[in-house]
Amino acid sequence: MALTTTVNAADLEVVHWWTSGGEAAAVAEFAKALDASGKHKWIDGAIAGGGGTNAIPAVVSRMLGGDPVGAAQFNHGRQAEELVAEGLFLDLTDLAKKEGWRDFVYPSSLLDACTLDGRLYCVPVNIHSWQWIWLNNGAFAKAGVDVPSNWGEFVASADALRSAGIAPMATGSQAWQSSGLVTNVLAVSLVGSEAWARVNVDKDAEFAAGPEYAAVFEAAEVARDLSADIEVTDWNLATAAVITGQAAAQIMGDWAQGEFAVANATAGEDYTCLPGLGENKVLQLGGDAFYFPKNKDEDVELAQLELASLMISKQVQVDFNLKKGSLPVRGDVDLSSANDCMRQGLAILADGNVLPGGDMALTRDTVESINDLMVQFWNSDMSAAEVQKKYAALIASAD
Ligand code: BGC
């Protein structure tokens, strides 16, 4: 005779954009945890495209068409704000209270990015920051130069790398990549946190058009030139070019770390990572969060709450983030097996040299317009002065 249980098993379709080797290994930890609950089943809905370029529109159209997915990845911040305001997501406030999320989420501001009118609509799963350069140590040895410790030294090593037949940099051709590189990495690392916040948080368009911020776009011209020797589309293929030594460096968020891990490369030995390009050691508090589209099926709703709870639980946070290359959202977990790069990230977090993520400061519409502009710049000979002027105009119309 069957026992009466309050929870019936449900299949949960989870949409995310984690399709590279490192990402797939990390998301498998979530799937494993849900399946191990013995009640619910993870149905994987991976849709490639960084920044959710393809996954988010798919999630939105499924929701509006009355066929919502079970759970959806967004970057925490403003990406989902209109959908939250329309009441399309499950309210996680009671679950978070019951489990005391505010007591262990660190920094607790991560929860603010999930909150509207005092109610919580997402579970943050990691902290990812954009401001890193990844260097293949062997490539520099082959070129007969020291592994650089900052952007200036890296630029100075480009001729030696090229003479040794090594592409100085690999940058994928998708819009979100050139955009993140210029507006998040070069801006924060080379012009500074305050300047970045003045443009992205305060939307000071005059400052964005001014002489101090011009340094961002001048460096972008240099980065564009240093990336010209190798053509790649996906970010992880650019990382692969660095891992194999075809290219010496890539500017990319700390998710690149997952690719080095899958390739069994050791931080500090095979490769070097420099937060803030070695110039401004700072961390952006962006990252990934899951939202749960409202569903009429009660069993699905129980499975959604169970998944949210698992995603933020101690062991799953450790297992997932060690593979993902991101930092956990809990301050109370054991990270003794963190590698050199993760340790650097944790130290910056402890120092408090942090900034909001770009998606926390700007709406999805603004981010997309900036992405379009930056990829146009990247794939043409548009001058630094011209891209700066157009960028400042976008900031002027941002809310
Ligand atoms: C996400 C990362 C992901 C990266 C590339 C970013 O938007 O925050 O988790 O690894 O895109 O797919």
Boltz pocket constraint, residues with backbone or C-beta under 6 A from the ligand:
constraints:
  - pocket:
      binder: B
      contacts: [[A, 17], [A, 18], [A, 23], [A, 49], [A, 50], [A, 51], [A, 52], [A, 75], [A, 128], [A, 235], [A, 255], [A, 287], [A, 288]]
      max_distance: 6.0
